[in-house]
Amino acid sequence: MAADERGDEVLESLIDLYLAEGFLAFGMGELAARLRCSRSTLYLVASSKEQIIRTAVRRYFRRAAERIEARVQAEPDTGQRLQVYLAGVSDELAPASERFHADLAAYPPARELYEDNTRRAAQRVQDIVAAGVADGRLRPVNARFVGAAVAEVMTAIQAGRIEAAAGIDDAAAYRSLAELVQRAVESD
């Protein structure tokens, strides 16, 4: 197996491990042992522990965004794409443990990636709503407002405020957000 392929394989295993158990508590030796590889194999992913974390978190969000977008594009009804999008976000966040979310919040480079992903998601919501309104499949609402409001809720979800206030994890919060927003914008 080529080094690039091995690095990609290790990266996917790292993502799974990080989602299940977080990432801040792991040292390089423990990571290598858990993934049954050498430290040098871990360094095929990136040149330092910090860069490995950033690479894994970035790949997780990129992979999730690609899968979500594929689901959205497969939905022919522009009025349903918002529901599909937000349900996809929920589904992609479902495997992420509390420890993973706590580590995202505690580690500034990873938190920045999550914040950037949240900004992109809010922009995508705005675009989906605008397309649905233009097609007459959604009520004539202000798509920029909907995008901004969703961004605020997404930011509250990301920061743990929704979990603290409502007692639901990020995936459940996104499912609830999807239902709320879809009902608010769907045509009569």
Stockholm file with secondary structure:
# STOCKHOLM 1.0

chainA/1-188         MAADERGDEVLESLIDLYLAEGFLAFGMGELAARLRCSRSTLYLVASSKEQIIRTAVRRYFRRAAERIEARVQAEPDTGQRLQVYLAGVSDELAPASERFHADLAAYPPARELYEDNTRRAAQRVQDIVAAGVADGRLRPVNARFVGAAVAEVMTAIQAGRIEAAAGIDDAAAYRSLAELVQRAVESD
#=GR chainA/1-188 SS CCHHHHHHHHHHHHHHHHHHHCSTTCCHHHHHHHHTSCHHHHTTTCSSHHHHHHHHHHHHHHHHHHHHHHHHHHCCCTTTHHHHHHHHHHHHHTTCCHHHHHHHHHSHHHHHHHHHHHHHHHHHHHHHHHHHHHTTSBCSCCHHHHHHHHHHHHHHHHTTHHHHHHCCCHHHHHHHHHHHHHHHHBCC
#=GC SS_cons         CCHHHHHHHHHHHHHHHHHHHCSTTCCHHHHHHHHTSCHHHHTTTCSSHHHHHHHHHHHHHHHHHHHHHHHHHHCCCTTTHHHHHHHHHHHHHTTCCHHHHHHHHHSHHHHHHHHHHHHHHHHHHHHHHHHHHHTTSBCSCCHHHHHHHHHHHHHHHHTTHHHHHHCCCHHHHHHHHHHHHHHHHBCC
//
